[in-house]
């Protein structure tokens, strides 16, 4: 508050207000007596002003009338000015009574003074704002004329879709920001009650269906979409209309960010592809999730990844007894640790740096912390890399999953939730095949105490494996954008949707199920690339080239969510489906299936230990008949065939030295466990 006295402008405005206070008091008398004052009333003015002025200044000061930045005077300032004028009126009554007892003082003078004070002081502040608007604008017309949307030759002609609160905010900031070179031609809104009406002098021209005609008849440089609350169908219709017209378009951020004052027109973001895919979100039943998470010890593998870290953020909302974070990446684990501790104020966590296939380490972790709920998100997921390094998919995605599943049985974990992928359906790559094997392992262990649940979904927008970050980097470098095939499509979902589906499945599942999200319409990747080019203000094929490189090793044209022998069962959540399979891969029963699978996995692990890429893929084909093996894919070691008998024999011998006992599970040779067991956290 004292800082105001150091501001020289404060004294200028205070002096102006004092002059106004004197003028309004004298003016009130003049208006009351038709500009003909008798000597006694002149004496009253002289006698009362020394008492009234200090009190009125004090009221204005206490109500913060001198704290604001007058160049940004708003309706809120005028509201406080009306309060100050009213309190001044009451103060004048009281002061006049103390001095004169209201004898001979016309009461109407006080009301007239309050009215004049409001209008003159308000006019002063609005005048200051107008002067600043003119001084800091390079327009050659007064600010008041800019309200009529006077156009400069260099200004971009824009059309705003949405004549609601967000559109009004956008228009005001275009006016208020002198650096924005926009000329607003009009609004479009599907609400017929707004048609042919004006918003700050700008006409609502009609509905979105009039966009092609307006663009054809006028020179529209850009369309600004101010409908942050639009449904997926509405947004898709708007975007498709803009695209068909060849108009460049942008969308306003979420309305909450605008209300919070965090976003201005300068922060307009390009349309993200999730805008086109907006669908009713999966509403998580927090009561049901809370029932199985609150007060429980939770372990999350892959806790530093895109899905794992979001799981951690969501889990702590339900007040678990503790959360154990396991990740093989030091940087990722450190980042989620810092976020939990410093940003989310959660301290009941332990960070385990290590790989899930390190059985010795994981056994110590389970023994120390006794998790009750486990979310297994640790996995290698980059298809081309895994295709060239298939043994890592076996180590991490298959063996690592088996280790934590068997330890879950050993230490009595209540629920085990496996994070799977749509690439596990009729896989054409090692990554998808490895995740399908993890699903089969979970099914083979079901019914022994722990409920094993799998969750299958598509690509996560913005994750490290998503194409969007790659496309953006290529755009920043001027192109070209590389797409593997013009017809390739993928399912997409947000990280939050994925995490909520996983958590909900943990509460819905009884064991043995595979849950999937109703993913809507698959997205054509080539069209996504074209969309991002247009949003950057460039033309696909002209400014930025889109190059088709051919399908990569193991890549499919389209993904599926259901295998042939899986039946879809509805759940109480409209957008969540559950799949059940009871064929046991034609092995008759669970016992026969488990015995067959264990034998096949033992062979697979031997081949992984020998880095036998061809052998790994051949065995995957044997275990998963639906797997389509890439015939011409070479591993990074340049070997398509099995390694020499000596290396394979050595690996087999090493493996047999570490065979599990009847009471134990898989034990790994040293080269499977490069990370030594960490000491227990005391």
VENDAHU-V831953 format. One record per pair of residues at least 12 apart in sequence whose C-alpha atoms are under 7 Angstrom apart, sorted by the first residue. I is the first residue (numbers start at 0). J is the second residue. Records with the same first field share a line. If there is no record, write none. Layout:
# VENDAHU-V831953
I = J + J
This chain:
# VENDAHU-V831953
3 = 66
9 = 65
16 = 120
19 = 119
20 = 116
23 = 112 + 115 + 116
24 = 112
27 = 108 + 111 + 112
28 = 108
31 = 108
51 = 91 + 94
55 = 87
58 = 83 + 87
59 = 83
62 = 79 + 83
69 = 124 + 127 + 128
70 = 127 + 128 + 131
71 = 128
72 = 124 + 125 + 128
77 = 121
80 = 117
81 = 117
84 = 113 + 116 + 117
85 = 113
88 = 109 + 110 + 113
91 = 109
129 = 142
135 = 177
136 = 177
137 = 177
147 = 200
148 = 182
150 = 182
154 = 180 + 181 + 182
155 = 180 + 181 + 182 + 220
156 = 181 + 182 + 183 + 184 + 218 + 219 + 220 + 221
157 = 181 + 182 + 183 + 184 + 219 + 220 + 221 + 222 + 223
158 = 183 + 184 + 185 + 186 + 219 + 221 + 222 + 223
159 = 185 + 186 + 187 + 222 + 223 + 224 + 225
160 = 186 + 187 + 188 + 223 + 224 + 225
161 = 186 + 187 + 188 + 224 + 225 + 226
162 = 186 + 187 + 188
165 = 225 + 226 + 254
166 = 225
169 = 264
172 = 263 + 264
173 = 264
185 = 201 + 202 + 203 + 204
186 = 202 + 203 + 204
187 = 203 + 204 + 205 + 206 + 207
188 = 205 + 206 + 207
189 = 206 + 207
207 = 237
211 = 244
221 = 246 + 247 + 248
222 = 246 + 247 + 248 + 249
223 = 248 + 249 + 250
224 = 249 + 250 + 251
225 = 250 + 251
227 = 251 + 252 + 253 + 254
230 = 277 + 278
231 = 275 + 276 + 277 + 278
234 = 274 + 275
235 = 275
247 = 533 + 534 + 536
248 = 534
249 = 267 + 268 + 269 + 270 + 534
250 = 267 + 268 + 269 + 270
251 = 267 + 268
252 = 267 + 268
269 = 534
270 = 534
281 = 496 + 574
283 = 499 + 503
287 = 506
288 = 502 + 503 + 506
289 = 317
291 = 506
292 = 317 + 319
293 = 317 + 318 + 319
294 = 318 + 319 + 320
295 = 319 + 320 + 321 + 371
296 = 319 + 320 + 321 + 322 + 370 + 371 + 372
297 = 321 + 322 + 323 + 370 + 371 + 372 + 373
298 = 322 + 323 + 324 + 370 + 372 + 373 + 374
299 = 323 + 324 + 325 + 373 + 374 + 375 + 376
300 = 324 + 325 + 326 + 374 + 375 + 376 + 377
301 = 325 + 326 + 376 + 377
302 = 324 + 325 + 326 + 332
303 = 326 + 331 + 332 + 335
304 = 331
305 = 462
306 = 376 + 494 + 498
307 = 376
308 = 335
309 = 494 + 495 + 498
310 = 498
321 = 347 + 348
322 = 347 + 348 + 349
323 = 348 + 349 + 350
324 = 349 + 350 + 351
325 = 350 + 351 + 352 + 353
326 = 351 + 352 + 353 + 354
327 = 352 + 353 + 354
329 = 352
353 = 674
355 = 399 + 403
356 = 394 + 395 + 398 + 399 + 402 + 672
357 = 672 + 674
358 = 402 + 666 + 667
359 = 676
360 = 676 + 677
362 = 406
365 = 410
367 = 679
369 = 410
370 = 412
371 = 412 + 413 + 414
372 = 412 + 413 + 414 + 415
373 = 414 + 415 + 416
374 = 415 + 416 + 417
375 = 416 + 417 + 418
376 = 417 + 418
378 = 395 + 396
379 = 392 + 395 + 396
380 = 430
381 = 464
382 = 428 + 430 + 553
383 = 551 + 552
385 = 429 + 430
386 = 428 + 429 + 552 + 553
387 = 633 + 634 + 635
388 = 634 + 635
389 = 429 + 612
390 = 607 + 610 + 612
392 = 430 + 433
393 = 433 + 604 + 607
396 = 433 + 434 + 437
397 = 433 + 436 + 437
400 = 437
401 = 440
402 = 665
405 = 664
408 = 448 + 449
411 = 448 + 449
412 = 449
413 = 449 + 450
414 = 449 + 450 + 451 + 505
415 = 449 + 450 + 451 + 452
416 = 451 + 452 + 453 + 505
417 = 452 + 453 + 454
418 = 453 + 454 + 455
419 = 434 + 453 + 454 + 455 + 456
420 = 455 + 456 + 457
421 = 455 + 456 + 457 + 558 + 559 + 560
422 = 558
423 = 435
424 = 559 + 560 + 561 + 562
425 = 562 + 625 + 626
426 = 625 + 626 + 627
427 = 553 + 554 + 555 + 626 + 627 + 628
428 = 553 + 554 + 628
432 = 619 + 626
438 = 453
442 = 511
443 = 589 + 592 + 593
445 = 510 + 511
450 = 509 + 510
451 = 510 + 511
452 = 505 + 508 + 510 + 511 + 512 + 513
453 = 512 + 513 + 514
454 = 501 + 513 + 514 + 515
455 = 513 + 514 + 515
456 = 515 + 516
457 = 490 + 491 + 492
458 = 490 + 491 + 492
459 = 491 + 492 + 493 + 494
460 = 491 + 492 + 493 + 494
477 = 543
478 = 543 + 544
479 = 543 + 544 + 545 + 546
480 = 544 + 545 + 546
481 = 545 + 546 + 547 + 548
482 = 525 + 545 + 546 + 547 + 548
483 = 547 + 548 + 549 + 550 + 551
484 = 547 + 548 + 549 + 550
485 = 525 + 547
486 = 523 + 556
487 = 523 + 524 + 556 + 557
488 = 521 + 522 + 523 + 524 + 556 + 557
489 = 521 + 522 + 523 + 557 + 558
490 = 518 + 521 + 522
512 = 577 + 578 + 579
513 = 577 + 578 + 579
514 = 575 + 576 + 577 + 578
515 = 575 + 576 + 577
516 = 574 + 575 + 576
517 = 574 + 575
552 = 629 + 632
553 = 629
564 = 580
565 = 578 + 579 + 580
566 = 578 + 579 + 580
567 = 579
599 = 622
603 = 615 + 618
605 = 650 + 651 + 654
608 = 650
609 = 646 + 647 + 650
611 = 641 + 642
612 = 634 + 638 + 639
613 = 639 + 640 + 641
614 = 641
616 = 628
653 = 668
654 = 668
